[in-house]
Amino acid sequence: MSDLQISLVIIGVVVIVGVVIFNRFQLARYHRKVQSSFRHEHDDVLLHDPQKPMFGNERIEPQFGDEAPSIPSDGITDFADAPVERFAVDEQPPVQKEPVFQKKAMTTVDTLINYIADIRIDSPIPHERLIDLLQQKFDYGKPVRWYGLQSDGQTWEEIALDTLSPRNTYTWLKGCLQLADRSGPVTEINLSRFRDMAEEFAAQILAEVECPDISEAHAKAIDLDKFCADVDVIMGINIISKDGGAFVGTKIRALAEASGFRLESDGVFKYRDGETNEVMFVLGNFESAPFLPTNMRTLATHGITFLLDVPRVANGERVFDQMAHIARLFSSTLNGILVDDNRVPLSETGVKRSRQRLADIQSAMAAHHIVAGSETALNLFD
């Protein structure tokens, strides 16, 4: 190798090292700038609205006419009450910590959204029979869950193949076939097949079985699906550049991580509840390219989008306020502007109307005993 070639190699190495150092310096500078912004209080018209109401898959933009569409009040019939579980949401983005989760004991079986086969026997059900039963849970087009009554005679627990132990014995089972999800209602054929399976299993172990009427269950599934379609809404806030320029990936990532988001494998940043680990809202690319760890250094986009899945979020008004607050901080730092999907500037009035629409939807859900963000809602809108 000649002296010239050696010199060129050395120069190339120096240039590459210089670029790497410069990129690290830029990223650290963005982190410091963003963290400084989030340590201060920011006035926000959404968080200081004196007329803020009390708490009460179609994409809905934060922009409406003079009146928000109404939610029908008579979509579901003969549904029993379900337990309500709510979690508080901080107004400002909390410092994200690694959550510690514990499996909660199942104390009730959800009669609201399931077709339930009830199986009882005087002696413990053989372990091998339970394995055969659980292996059929994916055969009916909708989620199937099995619950068994523990030996104390008071606590129901979910039974699954990966947690089933020969030491656990059950004399009472409840098989739950979910009546609807985001893909539609369960079919009458699958309801019949599930009932036949439960009756055959009971006959094999000489147990008693009770199964609801198929026609009534199917009608209930259709009503449930109609109501879910009315409230299945995702609300979004977009940000594009004021001058038509592009947002660089390193700056977007620095902003997102400083405000509590984590970039996940599906290509979006997710803001999760620190206690439940449930997703509160997400940040994605307004364009088609996903946000991935491998492309954030080189990515440039003309817009970003915040999305909130209304049925899956508890205390939706507060969470929406939090999302809007963070979106405004992003807009200010990136020199952007809030717009709808047609790139029309989004007014403060439009954002407030979107918030009210969310409140109406979650109130309608609560009136039908499907509380937004509850376990029932998470199963329905999975």
N, C-alpha and C positions, 0 to 999 in steps of 0.2 A: 504494500500500500504506500503510495507516494505521500510526501509531506503535505501536499495540497488536500488530498483526500482526508488525511488525519485531521487537518485544520477544520475542514468542513464538518466532519463528524463532531468535533469538540464544540464548534459554534452551534450546531443543531441541538446538542444536549443542553447547552447553556440556555438557548431560546426556550426549549420545552420546560426546563426547570423554572425559568422566569415566568412563563405563562401559568404554571401550576401555582406558584407563590402568589401571583397577582390575583388569580381566581379565589384563593383562600382568603386573601386580604379583603377582596370585595365582599365575599359572603359574611365575613366577620363584621365588616362595617355595617352591612344591612341589618344584621342581628342586633348590633348595639343601637342603631337608630330606631328600629321597630320596638325593642324592649323599652327604650326611653319613652316612646309614644304611649305605650300601654301602661306605664306607671303613673300617668296623670289622668285626672278626670276630664272627660270631654263632654261638653254640652251637646245634647242630641234631642231634636224635637220629638222623636219617637219615645224617648224615655222621660220626657217632661210634659206629656200631654195632660192638661188638667182635667180633661173629660175621658180619661182612660177607663174603659168599662171594667167591671169586676169579672172574676173568672166565671164563668158560667158552669186506570191510573192515567187521571187527567191532570195535565200540567196547567196550573192557574198562575197567570202573571199578576203582580201586585198593581193592577190597574182595572178599575171597574166603572160601570155607569153610575147613575145617581142612586140606584138601589141594588143591593146585593141579591143574587138569586136565593130563593128560599129553599130550605131542606124539607122534604115531605115528612109529616109527623106520623104517618100511618103506614110505615113500610113493613113492620114486623109484628107478628101476633103471637100470643101465648108464649112469651119468653119469660123465664124466671129471672129473679135478681141474681147478679153476679158480684163477687167481692171486688171492691175498688182499691187500687193500689196506686198511690201518687208519690212522686219524688220532687223535691225542690230543685230549682235551677237558679244558679247565681246570675245576677245582672251583669257582672263583669266576668271575662274569661278567667276561670280558676287555673292555678298551676297544676298541670297534669302530672299525676303520679301513677305508678304501676298499681292498678286496682287489684284487690284481693277479693275473690268471690267464693261464696259457700253455697252449696246446693241446698235449697230450701225444702223442707218437708212438705209434701203435698197433703193438704188437709181437706180439700174438697175436689170433686170432679165437676167439670164445667158442663152443665146441662144446656147452656145457652146456645152453643154452636155445634153440638155433637149429637149424633145418633148413638145411643148407648145400649149395648147388650149387657144384661145383668146375669152373671153366672154364679151360682152358689152350690156348695157341696159340704157334706158333713166332715169329711176327712181331707187332709192336705192334698193339694193337686200335685201329681208327680212332676218332678223337675224336668224330665225328658219331654213331657207333654207341653209344658210351658215353653220350652225352646221351640218346638214345632209350631206353636201358636204365634210366637213373636216373629218367626221367620216369614210370616205371611202379611206383615204390616204394609208392604209396598204394593199390594195387589189390587187396590180399590180406587185409584185415581186421586184420592185425597189423603191427607195425613191420618194415620191411625195410631192411637195411644192406648196402652193397657195399664190399668191401675189395679193394685191388689191391696186388700185390707191386712195390715200388719197383725202380728199375733196378739198385740195389746187390745185389739178390737176397736180401736179409736182412730188410728191414723192411716189414711190412704197414701200410698207412694206409687210413683210411676215405675213400671217394670220395663226394662230394656235388656236386649241381649248382652250389651257390654257391662251391665251392672248386676245381672241376675246371678244369684249364688244359691247353691244347694241348701245352704243354712237358712235361707229365707223361705218360709212356707206360707201358703195362702189358701183360704177356704172360700174366698169371695173375690170375684174379679169383675171389673167393669171395662168393657171394650168400647172405645170411643172413636167413631168414624166422623171426621169433621165434615160439616154440611156444605161449606163453601170456602173458597179462598179467592185470590186475585185472578185465577183462571176461570172462575165461574162456579155454579152449584154442582154438587155431587149428582151423578145420574141415578135414575131409579133402578137401573140394572145393577150398578155397583152397590147400592143399598141392599138389594135383594141378595146379592152374592155375599155380602158381609153378614147379613142375618143368617143365611144358610150355613156359612162357615161356623158361626157361633153356636148354632143349634147342633151341628154335627160334632163339634168339639165337646159340647155338654153331654151329648149322648155317649160319646166314647168314654168319658170319665164318670158316667152315671150321676150327672149334676142336673140341677134345675136351671132353666134359662128363661129370661123374660126379654122380649124384643119389641120395640114400638111398631106401630103400623107403618108399613112402607109408604103408602100413599100420603098419609099425613106428614111423615118425615120429609118426603120429597117436596111437598107444598111449602113446608117450613124452610127448606133449603132455598127454594126459588125466592121467597120473600126476603130471606136474609141476604141473598146475593143482590137483589134489587136495591136494598138499602145500602149495602156496602158500596155499590157502584156510585150512589149519590154522594157519598162522603169520601170516596177514594181520590184525594186531591194532593198534589205536590205543588208547593208554592216556591217561586224562585225570584231571586234578585240578581240581575246581571250588571257587570261593570265593564265598560269599554274605554279606550283611551280618548281623551278630549281632542287630541291633535291628530288622531288617526294612526299613531305609532303603535308599537307592540310592547307588551309586558314581557320581561325576560323571566325565564324559569327560576333562576337563582333568587331573584327578588321575591317572586311569588312564594317560593318555598320558605324563605326566611320570614316573611310576614305570617304565613300560615303556622309555622312551628312556634313562633313567638306568641301567637294568639291562642294556642292550645290545640291546633289540628295535628293529626298524624297521617302521613301518606301511607295508604294501604294498597294491597296487591291488585285491587280492581281498578286502580288508576285515578282515584279521587282522594282528597284529604277529608278525613272524618273527625268531627268534633263529638266526643263521647261523654256521657255522664260519668263522673268520677266514681260514683258508688255502684251503679248498675251496669256500666259499660255499654248501655244502649246508645245508638247513634242519635244525636239530637238534630244535627244538620250536617251537610257536606259541602265541600268546595270542589268544583270540577272545571274543566276547560270548556269555554263557550264554543270552541272549535272541536273538531272530531278527535284530535290526538289526545290520548289519555295522559295523565300525569304519572310518570314512572321514575323511580330513582335513577334509572340509566339514562333518561333523556332530559332531566331538569336543568342540567348545566348548559345544554345547547338549545333548549326549547324557547320559542318565542310565540306569543299568541296575542290576538287582538281583543280578547275578552275572557272573563272568568264568570262563573255562575255559582251562586249559593242556593241550595235546595233544602227544603224542609218537608218531610213526609208527614202530612197532617195527622192521619189516624194513628201513627206509631209514636207520637210524642206527647208525653204528659205535660200539663201546664203550658199548652201551646202558645198562649199569648205572650207569656214571659220569655219563652224560648225564641219566638219570632222577634221580639224586641232585641234580644241578645244578638241574633243573627243580623238584624238590620244595623245594629250599632257597630258590629265588626265590619259589615260591608261598607259602612260609611268611612271607617278608619282605613280600610283597604283603598277605597276610592280616593281619599285625600292623599295617602302616601304614594299611590301609583299615578297620581294626576289623571284619574279616570272620572267617569260619569255614570250614574245609575240609569239603566235603560231596560225596556221590555225586550221580548224576543225579536221584535221588529226594529230594534235599535232606536225606538222612540224614547226620548228622555222621560224618566219616571219621576213624577212629582211626589211631594210629601203627602198630598191628599190621596194619591194612588196607593202609597204604602200603607196609609192608615186604613183605607178601605179593604186592602188585602188582609190586614190584621183583624178587622171586624168579620170578614168572611171566614177566617180561621176560627174565630170565637163562635160563630153561628154553627159551623160544622161540628166542633167539639161539644157544644151544648146539645145538638141533636143526637150525637152519639151517646152522651150520658143519659139522655131521656130514654133511650132504648137499652140502657144497661150495658152498653159497650163503651167503656171509658177509654178515651184516647191514651195510648201508652200503657194500658193494662195488659196483663198476660193474654186475656181474651182478644184484644185488638191486635197484639203482636202475632198471635196465631192466625187470625183472619187475614191480616195484610202482610203476610210473610212473602 
